[in-house]
Amino acid sequence: MFKKRVKWIRLAQSKNDFAASFPPSGLKKMVIDQKGICFVNHQNQIYALTDRCPHQGASLSEGSCTSDGFVVCPWHRYGYDCKNGRGPGYFVNTFGMKESEEGFFVGIEKGWLEF
């Protein structure tokens, strides 16, 4: 079976340092490896998901986050669970997060052509 290969990108020295950089909305967009990623700071946890709403392409980081952890699209109010990316008939990809002695990282899956 094929194993997913993940490239870990360092975001900050620690999770707390990264969380401190968020605006009050709890949503932050970054472009990493030409992918728009929406980072979500919800209940002292950081989540990462694709920044593009699959319904009509709005930037999810321009929306809002509900108290139960749904990122709400600013255009049509579709909500996506920040933990697994599931929404109303649609879904967005999620990215792994990890903290180690070296820093706080997001995991970007490598394509099969990347070495």
DSSP file with accessible surface (Angstrom, degrees, kcal/mol):
  #  RESIDUE AA STRUCTURE BP1 BP2  ACC     N-H-->O    O-->H-N    N-H-->O    O-->H-N    TCO  KAPPA ALPHA  PHI   PSI    X-CA   Y-CA   Z-CA
    1    1 A M              0   0  230      0, 0.0     2,-0.3     0, 0.0     0, 0.0   0.000 360.0 360.0 360.0 154.1    0.0    0.0    0.0
    2    2 A F        -     0   0  204      1,-0.0     2,-0.4     0, 0.0     0, 0.0  -0.562 360.0-145.0 -81.9 140.8    1.1    3.6   -0.6
    3    3 A K        -     0   0  186     -2,-0.3     2,-0.2     1,-0.0    -1,-0.0  -0.879  20.9-116.3-105.3 134.5    2.2    5.6    2.4
    4    4 A K        -     0   0  149     -2,-0.4     2,-0.5     1,-0.0   107,-0.1  -0.481  24.6-145.5 -67.6 136.5    1.4    9.4    2.5
    5    5 A R        -     0   0  100    105,-0.4   105,-3.4    -2,-0.2     2,-0.4  -0.926  16.4-165.0-106.0 128.5    4.5   11.5    2.4
    6    6 A V  E     -A  109   0A  59     -2,-0.5     2,-0.6   103,-0.3   103,-0.2  -0.934  14.1-151.1-119.2 134.7    4.2   14.7    4.5
    7    7 A K  E     -A  108   0A  69    101,-3.2   101,-3.0    -2,-0.4     2,-0.6  -0.921  19.4-143.5-101.1 121.4    6.5   17.7    4.4
    8    8 A W  E     -A  107   0A  95     -2,-0.6     2,-0.5    99,-0.2    99,-0.2  -0.787  12.6-161.2 -92.3 121.7    6.4   19.5    7.8
    9    9 A I  E     -A  106   0A  39     97,-3.0    97,-2.1    -2,-0.6     2,-0.4  -0.901  17.6-128.0-106.0 125.1    6.6   23.3    7.5
   10   10 A R  E     +A  105   0A 125     -2,-0.5    95,-0.3    95,-0.2     3,-0.1  -0.554  29.2 173.9 -75.9 128.0    7.7   25.2   10.6
   11   11 A L  E     -     0   0A  31     93,-3.5     2,-0.3     1,-0.4    94,-0.2   0.742  60.7 -19.8-101.8 -35.0    5.3   28.0   11.5
   12   12 A A  E     -A  104   0A  16     92,-1.2    92,-2.9     1,-0.1    -1,-0.4  -0.971  66.3 -93.2-164.1 172.4    6.7   29.2   14.8
   13   13 A Q  S    S-     0   0  108     -2,-0.3     2,-0.3    90,-0.2    -1,-0.1   0.841 106.7  -1.6 -66.1 -35.0    8.9   28.4   17.8
   14   14 A S  S  > S-     0   0   25     89,-0.1     4,-2.0     1,-0.1    90,-0.2  -0.967  72.0-106.7-150.3 166.0    5.8   27.1   19.7
   15   15 A K  H  > S+     0   0   44     -2,-0.3     4,-3.0     1,-0.2     5,-0.2   0.902 120.4  54.0 -61.6 -40.2    2.1   26.6   19.4
   16   16 A N  H  > S+     0   0  123      1,-0.2     4,-1.9     2,-0.2    -1,-0.2   0.892 106.6  51.2 -63.6 -39.0    1.6   29.5   21.9
   17   17 A D  H  > S+     0   0   91      2,-0.2     4,-0.5     1,-0.2    -1,-0.2   0.918 113.1  45.5 -62.8 -42.7    3.7   31.8   19.7
   18   18 A F  H >< S+     0   0    6     -4,-2.0     3,-1.4     1,-0.2    -2,-0.2   0.936 111.3  52.0 -66.5 -44.5    1.7   30.9   16.7
   19   19 A A  H >< S+     0   0   25     -4,-3.0     3,-1.6     1,-0.3    -1,-0.2   0.856 101.6  61.9 -60.8 -33.9   -1.7   31.3   18.5
   20   20 A A  H 3< S+     0   0   87     -4,-1.9    -1,-0.3     1,-0.3    -2,-0.2   0.711  95.6  62.0 -66.4 -18.4   -0.6   34.8   19.7
   21   21 A S  T << S+     0   0   58     -3,-1.4    -1,-0.3    -4,-0.5    -2,-0.2   0.458  81.5 108.9 -87.8   0.4   -0.4   35.9   16.1
   22   22 A F    <   -     0   0   25     -3,-1.6     6,-0.1    -4,-0.2    18,-0.0  -0.511  67.9-125.0 -80.5 145.3   -4.2   35.3   15.4
   23   23 A P    >   -     0   0   60      0, 0.0     3,-2.0     0, 0.0    -1,-0.1  -0.301  40.5 -92.1 -74.0 170.5   -6.7   38.1   14.9
   24   24 A P  T 3  S+     0   0  144      0, 0.0    -2,-0.1     0, 0.0     0, 0.0   0.769 121.7  69.8 -57.3 -25.8   -9.8   38.2   17.2
   25   25 A S  T 3  S-     0   0   60      2,-0.2    40,-0.4     1,-0.1     3,-0.1   0.726 102.3-129.6 -65.8 -19.9  -11.8   36.2   14.6
   26   26 A G  S <  S+     0   0   10     -3,-2.0    15,-2.7     1,-0.3     2,-0.4   0.521  74.2 107.6  81.5   4.6   -9.7   33.1   15.3
   27   27 A L  E     +C   40   0B   4     13,-0.2     2,-0.3    34,-0.1    -1,-0.3  -0.935  41.5 175.3-119.5 141.1   -9.0   32.6   11.6
   28   28 A K  E     -C   39   0B  52     11,-2.1    11,-3.5    -2,-0.4     2,-0.4  -0.991  17.1-146.0-146.3 132.9   -5.7   33.3    9.8
   29   29 A K  E     +C   38   0B 107     -2,-0.3     2,-0.3     9,-0.2     9,-0.2  -0.826  19.9 170.8-102.2 138.5   -4.7   32.6    6.1
   30   30 A M  E     -C   37   0B  56      7,-2.2     7,-3.1    -2,-0.4     2,-0.6  -0.984  27.3-136.9-137.2 149.1   -1.2   31.7    5.0
   31   31 A V  E     +C   36   0B 100     -2,-0.3     2,-0.4     5,-0.2     5,-0.2  -0.947  29.1 173.5-106.9 119.2    0.0   30.5    1.6
   32   32 A I  E >   -C   35   0B  15      3,-2.4     3,-1.6    -2,-0.6    -2,-0.1  -0.995  69.1 -10.0-129.9 126.6    2.4   27.6    1.9
   33   33 A D  T 3  S-     0   0   68     -2,-0.4    -1,-0.1     1,-0.3     3,-0.1   0.907 129.4 -57.0  51.4  42.6    3.8   25.7   -1.1
   34   34 A Q  T 3  S+     0   0  192      1,-0.2     2,-0.5    -3,-0.1    -1,-0.3   0.691 114.2 119.7  63.6  21.4    1.3   27.6   -3.3
   35   35 A K  E <   -C   32   0B  84     -3,-1.6    -3,-2.4     2,-0.0     2,-0.5  -0.967  63.2-133.1-116.8 128.5   -1.7   26.3   -1.2
   36   36 A G  E     -C   31   0B  28     -2,-0.5    15,-2.3    -5,-0.2     2,-0.4  -0.688  29.1-169.4 -77.0 123.2   -4.0   28.7    0.7
   37   37 A I  E     -CD  30  50B   0     -7,-3.1    -7,-2.2    -2,-0.5     2,-0.7  -0.968  15.8-149.9-121.3 131.4   -4.4   27.4    4.2
   38   38 A C  E     -CD  29  49B   0     11,-3.3    11,-2.2    -2,-0.4     2,-0.4  -0.889  14.6-157.8 -97.9 115.5   -6.9   28.6    6.8
   39   39 A F  E     -CD  28  48B   0    -11,-3.5   -11,-2.1    -2,-0.7     2,-0.5  -0.793   6.2-158.1 -94.2 138.9   -5.6   28.2   10.3
   40   40 A V  E     -CD  27  47B   0      7,-2.9     7,-2.4    -2,-0.4     2,-0.8  -0.975  11.7-159.8-122.5 126.3   -8.2   28.1   13.1
   41   41 A N  E     + D   0  46B  46    -15,-2.7     2,-0.4    -2,-0.5     5,-0.2  -0.896  30.1 161.7-104.2 100.8   -7.6   28.9   16.7
   42   42 A H  E >   - D   0  45B  15      3,-2.5     3,-1.3    -2,-0.8    -2,-0.1  -0.980  64.2 -19.2-129.4 120.7  -10.5   27.2   18.5
   43   43 A Q  T 3  S-     0   0  139     -2,-0.4    -1,-0.1     1,-0.3     3,-0.1   0.904 125.7 -52.3  51.3  48.5  -10.6   26.3   22.2
   44   44 A N  T 3  S+     0   0  136      1,-0.2     2,-0.4    -3,-0.1    -1,-0.3   0.690 118.2 108.6  63.9  21.0   -6.8   26.6   22.6
   45   45 A Q  E <   -D   42   0B  92     -3,-1.3    -3,-2.5   -26,-0.0     2,-0.5  -0.957  61.1-139.6-122.6 148.6   -6.2   24.2   19.7
   46   46 A I  E     -D   41   0B  10     -2,-0.4     2,-0.3    -5,-0.2    -5,-0.2  -0.919  22.3-179.7-109.0 130.3   -4.9   25.0   16.2
   47   47 A Y  E     -D   40   0B  49     -7,-2.4    -7,-2.9    -2,-0.5     2,-0.4  -0.884  11.8-152.8-123.2 157.1   -6.4   23.4   13.2
   48   48 A A  E     +DE  39  95B   2     47,-0.6    47,-2.4    -2,-0.3     2,-0.3  -0.998  20.6 159.2-134.9 133.6   -5.6   23.8    9.5
   49   49 A L  E     -DE  38  94B   0    -11,-2.2   -11,-3.3    -2,-0.4    45,-0.2  -0.953  50.6 -71.7-145.8 164.4   -7.8   23.3    6.5
   50   50 A T  E     -D   37   0B  34     43,-2.4   -13,-0.2    -2,-0.3    10,-0.1  -0.315  38.9-142.0 -56.2 136.5   -8.0   24.4    2.8
   51   51 A D  S    S+     0   0    6    -15,-2.3     9,-3.6   -21,-0.1     2,-0.6   0.629  75.4  86.9 -80.6  -9.2   -8.8   28.1    2.6
   52   52 A R  B    S-F   59   0C 157    -16,-0.4     7,-0.2     7,-0.2     6,-0.1  -0.780  76.0-132.9-100.5 122.5  -11.1   27.7   -0.4
   53   53 A C     >  -     0   0    0      5,-2.9     4,-2.2    -2,-0.6     5,-0.1  -0.540  11.7-144.3 -68.0 128.9  -14.8   26.9    0.0
   54   54 A P  T  4 S+     0   0   47      0, 0.0    -1,-0.1     0, 0.0    38,-0.0   0.690  91.4  68.9 -71.7 -13.6  -15.6   24.1   -2.4
   55   55 A H  T  4 S-     0   0   44      1,-0.1    -3,-0.0     3,-0.1    -2,-0.0   0.985 132.3 -22.2 -68.4 -57.4  -19.1   25.5   -3.0
   56   56 A Q  T  4 S-     0   0  111     -3,-0.1    -1,-0.1     2,-0.1    -3,-0.0   0.229  93.6 -96.7-143.7  16.7  -18.1   28.7   -4.9
   57   57 A G     <  +     0   0   23     -4,-2.2     3,-0.0     1,-0.2    -6,-0.0   0.567  61.9 157.6  88.6  10.3  -14.5   29.4   -4.0
   58   58 A A        -     0   0    2     -6,-0.1    -5,-2.9     1,-0.1     2,-0.7  -0.294  51.7-103.1 -67.0 154.3  -14.7   32.0   -1.2
   59   59 A S  B >   -F   52   0C  19     -7,-0.2     3,-1.5     1,-0.2    -7,-0.2  -0.688  26.4-156.8 -78.0 114.8  -11.8   32.4    1.2
   60   60 A L  G >  S+     0   0    0     -9,-3.6     3,-2.2    -2,-0.7    -1,-0.2   0.819  88.8  67.8 -64.7 -28.4  -12.8   30.6    4.4
   61   61 A S  G 3  S+     0   0   19    -10,-0.3    -1,-0.3     1,-0.3   -34,-0.1   0.672  94.0  59.2 -68.3 -12.3  -10.3   32.7    6.5
   62   62 A E  G <  S+     0   0  141     -3,-1.5    -1,-0.3   -34,-0.1    -2,-0.2   0.428 101.5  68.3 -91.4   0.9  -12.5   35.7    5.7
   63   63 A G  S <  S-     0   0   15     -3,-2.2     2,-0.3    -4,-0.1    10,-0.2   0.292  87.4 -97.6 -91.8-138.6  -15.5   34.0    7.4
   64   64 A S  E     -G   72   0D  55      8,-1.4     8,-3.4   -38,-0.1     2,-0.4  -0.891  15.9-124.0-143.1 170.7  -16.0   33.2   11.0
   65   65 A C  E     -G   71   0D  33    -40,-0.4     6,-0.2    -2,-0.3     2,-0.1  -0.986  25.4-139.6-122.9 127.8  -15.7   30.4   13.5
   66   66 A T    >   -     0   0   45      4,-2.6     3,-1.9    -2,-0.4     4,-0.0  -0.346  28.5-105.1 -80.3 167.8  -18.7   29.2   15.6
   67   67 A S  T 3  S+     0   0  106      1,-0.3    -1,-0.1     2,-0.1    -2,-0.0   0.749 121.0  55.2 -65.9 -21.8  -18.5   28.2   19.2
   68   68 A D  T 3  S-     0   0  100      2,-0.1    -1,-0.3   -26,-0.0   -26,-0.0   0.262 125.6 -97.1 -97.5  14.0  -18.8   24.6   18.2
   69   69 A G  S <  S+     0   0    0     -3,-1.9    13,-2.9     1,-0.3     2,-0.5   0.747  73.9 140.5  87.5  26.0  -15.8   24.7   15.9
   70   70 A F  E     - H   0  81D  67     11,-0.2    -4,-2.6    12,-0.1     2,-0.6  -0.885  45.4-140.6-103.1 129.8  -17.3   25.3   12.4
   71   71 A V  E     -GH  65  80D   0      9,-3.2     9,-2.3    -2,-0.5     2,-0.5  -0.786  23.1-148.0 -85.7 124.1  -15.6   27.6   10.0
   72   72 A V  E     -GH  64  79D  20     -8,-3.4    -8,-1.4    -2,-0.6     7,-0.2  -0.840  10.9-123.7-104.2 125.1  -18.4   29.5    8.2
   73   73 A C     >  -     0   0    1      5,-3.1     4,-1.3    -2,-0.5   -13,-0.1  -0.397  14.7-138.2 -62.5 135.5  -18.0   30.6    4.6
   74   74 A P  T  4 S+     0   0   29      0, 0.0    -1,-0.1     0, 0.0   -14,-0.1   0.701  94.9  49.9 -71.7 -18.2  -18.4   34.4    4.3
   75   75 A W  T  4 S+     0   0  142      3,-0.1    -2,-0.0     1,-0.1    -3,-0.0   0.943 130.8   2.1 -85.8 -56.7  -20.5   34.1    1.1
   76   76 A H  T  4 S-     0   0   87      2,-0.1    -1,-0.1     0, 0.0    -3,-0.0   0.286  92.9-114.4-121.8   8.8  -23.2   31.5    1.6
   77   77 A R     <  +     0   0  166     -4,-1.3     2,-0.3     1,-0.2    -5,-0.0   0.711  53.7 161.9  66.6  25.1  -22.7   30.5    5.3
   78   78 A Y        -     0   0   67     -6,-0.1    -5,-3.1     9,-0.0     2,-0.4  -0.593  28.9-143.4 -70.8 138.9  -21.7   26.9    4.6
   79   79 A G  E     -H   72   0D  16     -2,-0.3     2,-0.4    -7,-0.2    -7,-0.2  -0.863  14.5-165.6-112.2 141.9  -20.0   25.6    7.7
   80   80 A Y  E     -H   71   0D   0     -9,-2.3    -9,-3.2    -2,-0.4     2,-0.2  -0.990  28.1-116.7-127.3 128.7  -17.0   23.2    7.9
   81   81 A D  E  >  -H   70   0D  30      5,-2.7     4,-2.8    -2,-0.4     3,-0.3  -0.455  18.9-145.5 -63.3 124.1  -15.9   21.3   11.0
   82   82 A C  T  4 S+     0   0    2    -13,-2.9   -34,-0.2    -2,-0.2    -1,-0.2   0.733  94.9  55.1 -68.1 -18.1  -12.4   22.5   11.8
   83   83 A K  T  4 S+     0   0  109    -14,-0.3    -1,-0.2   -36,-0.1   -35,-0.1   0.864 130.1   5.6 -81.8 -37.2  -11.4   19.1   13.1
   84   84 A N  T  4 S-     0   0   78     -3,-0.3    -2,-0.2     2,-0.1    10,-0.2   0.435  90.7-119.9-130.2  -2.4  -12.3   17.0   10.0
   85   85 A G     <  +     0   0    0     -4,-2.8     7,-1.9     1,-0.2     2,-0.2   0.489  58.5 150.1  78.7   2.6  -13.3   19.4    7.2
   86   86 A R  B     +I   91   0E 142      5,-0.2    -5,-2.7    -5,-0.2    -1,-0.2  -0.468  13.8 160.1 -75.3 140.9  -16.8   18.0    6.8
   87   87 A G        -     0   0   25      3,-2.3     2,-2.0    -7,-0.2    -7,-0.2  -0.646  54.0 -47.3-138.9-161.6  -19.6   20.3    5.7
   88   88 A P  S    S-     0   0   74      0, 0.0     3,-0.1     0, 0.0    -8,-0.0  -0.467 118.9 -37.3 -79.6  77.0  -23.1   20.2    4.2
   89   89 A G  S    S+     0   0   84     -2,-2.0     2,-0.3     1,-0.3    -3,-0.0   0.369 132.9  76.6  87.3  -8.1  -22.5   17.8    1.4
   90   90 A Y        -     0   0   89      2,-0.0    -3,-2.3    -5,-0.0    -1,-0.3  -0.807  59.9-164.5-123.2 168.3  -19.0   19.2    0.8
   91   91 A F  B     -I   86   0E 106     -2,-0.3     2,-0.3    -5,-0.2    -5,-0.2  -0.983   9.7-145.1-149.5 159.2  -15.7   18.9    2.6
   92   92 A V        -     0   0    6     -7,-1.9     2,-0.1    -2,-0.3   -39,-0.1  -0.920  32.8-102.6-120.3 150.9  -12.4   20.7    2.7
   93   93 A N        -     0   0   95     -2,-0.3   -43,-2.4   -44,-0.0     2,-0.3  -0.426  33.5-149.4 -70.0 146.9   -9.0   19.1    3.2
   94   94 A T  E     -E   49   0B  63    -45,-0.2     2,-0.4   -10,-0.2   -45,-0.3  -0.797   3.2-143.9-113.8 159.9   -7.4   19.3    6.6
   95   95 A F  E     -E   48   0B  33    -47,-2.4   -47,-0.6    -2,-0.3    13,-0.1  -0.965  20.4-112.3-126.3 141.7   -3.7   19.3    7.5
   96   96 A G        -     0   0   40     11,-0.5    11,-2.8    -2,-0.4     2,-0.4  -0.335  26.9-157.0 -70.4 152.0   -1.9   17.8   10.4
   97   97 A M  E     +B  106   0A  45      9,-0.2     2,-0.3   -51,-0.1     9,-0.2  -0.962  13.5 175.0-126.9 145.8   -0.3   19.9   13.1
   98   98 A K  E     -B  105   0A  89      7,-2.1     7,-3.2    -2,-0.4     2,-0.4  -0.995  18.1-152.5-151.3 150.7    2.5   19.0   15.5
   99   99 A E  E     +B  104   0A 104     -2,-0.3     2,-0.3     5,-0.2     5,-0.2  -0.971  25.9 155.5-121.6 136.2    4.6   20.6   18.1
  100  100 A S  E >   -B  103   0A  42      3,-2.8     3,-1.3    -2,-0.4    -2,-0.0  -0.832  60.9 -81.9-142.4-176.7    8.1   19.4   19.0
  101  101 A E  T 3  S+     0   0  178     -2,-0.3     3,-0.1     1,-0.3    -2,-0.0   0.792 127.1  57.1 -61.7 -27.0   11.3   20.8   20.5
  102  102 A E  T 3  S-     0   0  121      1,-0.2     2,-0.3   -88,-0.0    -1,-0.3   0.601 120.5 -88.0 -81.4 -15.0   12.1   22.3   17.1
  103  103 A G  E <   - B   0 100A   0     -3,-1.3    -3,-2.8   -93,-0.0     2,-0.4  -0.932  53.8 -45.5 145.1-164.4    8.9   24.3   16.9
  104  104 A F  E     -AB  12  99A   7    -92,-2.9   -93,-3.5    -2,-0.3   -92,-1.2  -0.935  58.5-172.9-112.9 130.0    5.3   24.2   15.7
  105  105 A F  E     -AB  10  98A  25     -7,-3.2    -7,-2.1    -2,-0.4     2,-0.4  -0.871  24.7-148.2-130.1 153.4    4.6   22.7   12.3
  106  106 A V  E     -AB   9  97A   0    -97,-2.1   -97,-3.0    -2,-0.3     2,-0.6  -0.942  25.9-132.0-114.8 142.1    1.9   22.1    9.7
  107  107 A G  E     -A    8   0A   5    -11,-2.8     2,-0.5    -2,-0.4   -11,-0.5  -0.856  18.2-168.3-100.2 119.9    2.0   18.9    7.5
  108  108 A I  E     -A    7   0A   3   -101,-3.0  -101,-3.2    -2,-0.6     2,-0.2  -0.931  24.7-124.5-107.3 122.8    1.6   19.3    3.8
  109  109 A E  E     -A    6   0A  99     -2,-0.5  -103,-0.3  -103,-0.2     2,-0.3  -0.452  25.6-129.9 -67.0 132.4    1.1   16.1    1.8
  110  110 A K        -     0   0   59   -105,-3.4  -105,-0.4    -2,-0.2    -1,-0.1  -0.600  18.9-118.8 -82.6 143.4    3.6   15.8   -1.0
  111  111 A G    >   -     0   0   34     -2,-0.3     3,-1.3     1,-0.1    -1,-0.1  -0.311  30.8-104.8 -71.3 164.3    2.5   14.9   -4.5
  112  112 A W  T 3  S+     0   0  220      1,-0.3    -1,-0.1    -2,-0.1    -2,-0.0   0.736 120.8  54.6 -69.0 -16.8    3.6   11.7   -6.0
  113  113 A L  T 3  S+     0   0  116      2,-0.0     2,-0.3     0, 0.0    -1,-0.3   0.618  88.4  94.8 -89.4 -13.8    6.1   13.7   -8.3
  114  114 A E    <         0   0   79     -3,-1.3    -4,-0.1     1,-0.0     0, 0.0  -0.634 360.0 360.0 -82.6 135.9    7.8   15.5   -5.3
  115  115 A F              0   0  200     -2,-0.3    -2,-0.0     0, 0.0    -4,-0.0  -0.811 360.0 360.0-118.7 360.0   10.9   13.9   -4.0
